Amino acid sequence: MIAIVALISLRCSTEQDDVSTSASQQYEDLRSAAPEIYGYLECQGFDLAGAKLYDEYVVVEGVAIRRDLISKNIEAAEQSPTNGRTDQYVVSLTPTGVVDFSNVTNIKYYIHSSIANLTGDWEGAIHDALDDWENISNCRVSFVETTSISSADIRFFNDAATGVSTSYMPVCARNIPGDSHMAAYPSNGEPGSWVSINNHWNTSSQGNRETIIRHEVGHTLGLRHDNSSSEGAVTSCGVNIGLSVKLTGTPTVESSSVMDNSVFTSTTVRNFTSNDKKAATFLYPEGQSAVVINTLTQYYKTSSSKDIKFTMTSPSVRMYRYHVERLPPWSSTPVQTSEYVTTSNTFWMYNVPHGTWRFRINGLNYGEDVTTPGIMKTVTVQ
């Protein structure tokens, strides 16, 4: 994020500079003359068609950016745990509030008898919405109903329910004001333990009821409102769950998302958008295949090292982050790692010394508790 913010500020500042890029000034093709800069900007998502390299500036997308400041960004990126593009977002997450990967299959849910007192078929909406969650392709989440309130992972209540222990339904989940509904966020690697449906919120549309359940179950799995960056830190039942963390590779706000906070006031039925599904698989992926290095290209760095550009075969399931690792032939321990959070299939590793090395690209989910191993590729760098 630091690198992107810096480059964006460079765009703004250099527009004020007296930079001459006339036809009389000498320039070189950026790709061939400065592959390290080209690769860095490529991984940041810039359109590099016609990019030009001058003595002190790089011209990309019609804007002149100082070379020395780009070099500083590259140095920072090489030392940063996240080298990828991070300026596009959609559904957001609590900082630590995600469910452990081992706890998202066969999530036990319990429907309290008070749900039957709500107007409309809310029980049917719960079943159908949970089926929709299970039907997201390449997502590990699944549910199973239980008749035991004590053994349930998620419990559904009417907010007007009585006779329920506060250990199952906290005071804050009762008699909710206005038209809102509520749900608990994950805690200690477990799903949020309750969903409370507002007794005063009535609709004639079964689709609206299903939309609400899709939304609230999203909260129990760690998803925040798609515009949660404008909401600031959130307090849920007296517990401050902090600011949201945005997911790379998806738009800033998506009003059609099931996680948009307008679902309570809109009569529009919301099904999962492609970005909702992407968020679900970033958290809880399933069905991913091994990561394959498609091409590996060496670029001159110094007399004793090269910069390496990797492209991977388009994955069957996109992971949230990728680790590019360099290993010696005799060891299983990486001696160099570059991490990328990006939607690109292109990655770089800088300053690779001459010699025979093994390379692989591993994919990881958002919570970093599941890894898609990469297939090793042995290359002599020279």
N, C-alpha and C positions, 0 to 999 in steps of 0.2 A: 504493500500500500504506500509506503514511503516513497518508493521509486516512482510510482505512478503519479502521486501528488506532485513530486518534484518536476516531473516532465510536463505535467499540465501547467504548472506555474511557469515553466520555461516557455511554453507556447505563448502565454499571456505577456511575459516580459519581453520576449524577442520581437514581438510585433511592434514594440516601440523603438527597437534598435534601428540604427541607420546601417542596414545590411544590404550591400550591393551583390546581387546574383545575376548580373547582366551576362549577355552572351560572350562578352569579352573576357570575363573572369574564368580562370581555368578550374575545372571540376573533374571528378572521376566518378565512375559508377560505384555506388555504395557497396553493392554485394561483393564485387571482386576486389575493391580496394580496402575495405574495412569489414571483413566478414563477422568480426566480433560485435561491432556496433549493429550491423545488419541483423544478426541473429537475435541480439537483445531486443531491438525494436520490433522484430517480427513476433517474438514471444509476448510482447506487450500488446499486440493486436493492431499495430499501425499498418496502414495501407502503404506499402513500400514501392508501388509502381512509380517509376520515374525518380526514385530517391537519388539525390546527388550529394557527393562529398566534396566540400571545399576545404581550404586550409584550416579554417577555424570554426566552420559551421557545417551542419548537416541539414539539407532541405528535404523535408518529408511532409506529405500532405499539404504542400504549399507554404509551410512554415519553416523558418530558419531557427535551428536549435544549436547552441554552442557545443562544440565537441568536448571541451573539458568538463562541462557539467554532465554530459551523457556518460563520460568515462567515470565520473564520481558515482553515478547511479549504478553503473556496472560493477564497480568495486563493492558498493553497498549490497547489491543483489547477490554477489558471490559469497558474502558473509551472512546473508539473511536466510532464515529457514524457509522463506516463501519467495520464490523468484518469479512466480507467474502473474498473470493479469488479474487484478482484483477490483475492477471498477464496474462490474455489472452484477445485479443482484435480483432476487425475488423473495421467496419465502425465507423467513429468518428464524434463528434459533436462539435459545438461551445459551449463555456462555458455557455452562457445564450441564445444562438440563437436557441431556439426551439419554435414551434408554440403552443399556448395555446390549451389544449385539446378541448375546446369548439369551436375552430376556424378551425378544420381540416375536418369537414363535409361540403359538398356542397361548396367547394372552387370555387369561380367564376373565370373563365379564359377567356381571350380575345385574339383572334388571329388577329393581325394587318394585313392590306392589303398588306404590304411589304413582308410578308412571301411568297406570291404567286410569287414573283420575284426571289426566290431562285431556284436553280436547283434541280429538283425532287419534290416529293410529301411530303413536310414538314408538310402541314396541316394534311394530313392523318397520318403522323408519330406522331404528337402531340396527335391526338385523340387516336391512338392505345397505345401509351406509357402511357397516363393517364388511359386508361382502365386497363393496366397492374398494375398500382399502386392500382387501386380500387380492383383488383382481388387478392391482397395479403390476404391470409386467416387471420382472426382475427386481421386485421388492420382497424382502423376507417376511414382512409383517403378516401374522395370522392370529385368529381369535378362536376361542372355544367358550361356549356358554356354561355357566355353573349355577346351581341353585343354592350354593353356600355363600352367604355374604362375607364370612370370615376368610374364605380361601380365595376370594376374587382379587384380581389385580386392578380392575376398573369397575366401579359401581355407578349405575345410572339411577338418579333420583329426580322426583318432582320437588321443586324448591319448597313446596308447602308440606312436604312429608313430616310426619310426627312419629315419635317413638323410636327414632333412630339414634344410636349412640354417636356422640360427637367424634369418636375415633374413626368412624366411617364417613360421617357427613358433618363437617365442621360448621360452626355457627355462621361463618361468612357465606356459606353456600345455601343458606335458608332465607326465604322471603327476599329474593333479589330485587332491588328497586329497578324501575324502568322496564325496558324490553330486552335487557341483556340476559345471556346465559353464562354459566361459568364452568370451568374445568380446572383440575389440578395439573401442574406441570410435573415432569419426571423428578424423582428424588432417589438418590443413592443407586442409580442405574436401573430403577424400576419405573414402569409407566405411571403417569399421574393417576391417583387412586380413585378419583370420583369425577362425575359429570353431573351438573345440576341444571335441570330444564325449568325455565321460568313459567310458573303457573299462569301468569297474566298474558303471556305471548301466545296469541291464537292465530292460526292461518288455516285457510281452507285447502291449501296445497300440500299434498303429501311430499312432493318434490322439495318444498321449502323445509319441511321437517328433516328430510334426509340430508339436505345441505347443511343444516345446523349441526347435525350429528357428525357429518364428515369434518366440519370445522372444529368442533369441540374435541373429537378424538385426535385431531391433529395436534391440539395443545397437549393432550396427555402423552403424545409421542415426542414432544419437544419443539414443535413448530410454533412460531410467533406470527403475529399479523404481518402481512407482506409489507405494510408501511410502518413497521414498528420502530424504525429509526427516528421517526418524528414523534413517537410516543415517549421516548426516553426510558429510564429504568422503570420496571414494572414491579409492583408489590402484589403478591397473590396470597390472600388470607394472612396478611401480616408478615409474610416472608418476602424479602427483597430478592428477586431473581435476576436483577441487574439488567444491563443493556443487552440488546440483541446483537447477534453476529450474522452478517449477511452471507449468503451463498454465492460464490463466484459462478459466472456463466449464465445468469438469469437476469431479467430486467429489474429495475429499481422498484417499481410498483406495478402490480397487475390487478386491475380492478375486477377481473373475471376469476381470480384465484378463489378457491374455497377458503383460503386463510385471510381474505380481505375482511376488515372489520365492518364492512357495510352489509354483511349477510343478514344482520338482524333487522335492518330497515328496508332491504330490497325484497321484492317479490320474485326476483329472477332466480331460477333454479341453477345452482352451480355444480357442475361436475368437475373432476380433476383436470386442470390444464396440463399441457406438456411440461410446464415449469413446476407445477405441484408434484408431478410424477418424478421429475428430475431430482427435486429435493428429497423425495422419499427414498430414491435409489442411492443418492449421495450418502444418506444416513444408514440405510439398511439394505445394502445390495445383495442380490442373489443371482446365480447363473452366470457369473463372470468367467471368462476364459483367461488363460495365461497371456501375459503381455509379450508381444513379439516385436523385436526391433526390425523394422522394415529396411531402412537405409542408415548408414553411418558414414559421414563425410568429414574428412580431416582438413583443417585450415591452418596455415602457418601462424604460429604465435611467436616463438623465439627459435634459436638454433637447436634448442633441446626440448621443446614442447610444442603441442598443437592444441587448438580449440576444436572440439568435436561436436558436430551437429547430428542429432538423432531424430529420426522419425519412426513412429510406431505404427503398426497396422491398426486400422480403426477398430477399437475394442467392441466386443459384443455388449458389454455393459460399461458405461463410463464411470470411472471412479472419481472421487473428489480431488485427490492429490496423487502425484506421481513422484517417486524417488528414482533418480538415475544414479546407479552405483558403479564404481570401478573397483575391481578386485584383482589381486595377483593370482596367477594360475595355481599357486600352491596353497591358497587360503580361502576360507569361506567368509572372512571378515572384510567388509568394504574399507578401502583406504581413502576414498573420496565419495561424497554424496552431494547431489544437487536436488533440491525439492521444488516442485512446481505445482501451483494451484491454478489451473488454466484449462480452457476448453480446446486448446491447440493439441495437435499430435506431434508437435515439434519441440524438442528440448535441446539444451546445450550443456556441455561441461567444459570449463575453461582450464587452461594451463595443465593439460595432461602430459606428463613427461614421456619421452620416447621409451619404448619397450613393448613387450607383449602383455596385454591386459585382457581381463574378462569384464564385459559390461552387461548390465541388465536393468530393466525398468520395472519397478514394483508399483502396483496401484493400491491405494488405501482409501477407506471410507472416511467420512467426516470425523467420526469418533476415534479413528485409528485403532479400532479393535478387530478389524478384519483386513487381511492383505491378500491381494491377487499377485502371486509371484510371477516374475518375469523369466523368460527363457534366456539363458546365458549365451552371449555372443563373444567369441575370442577374436581379438584384432591386434595386429602389430602396428603400433603408432611410431611413425618414423618420418 
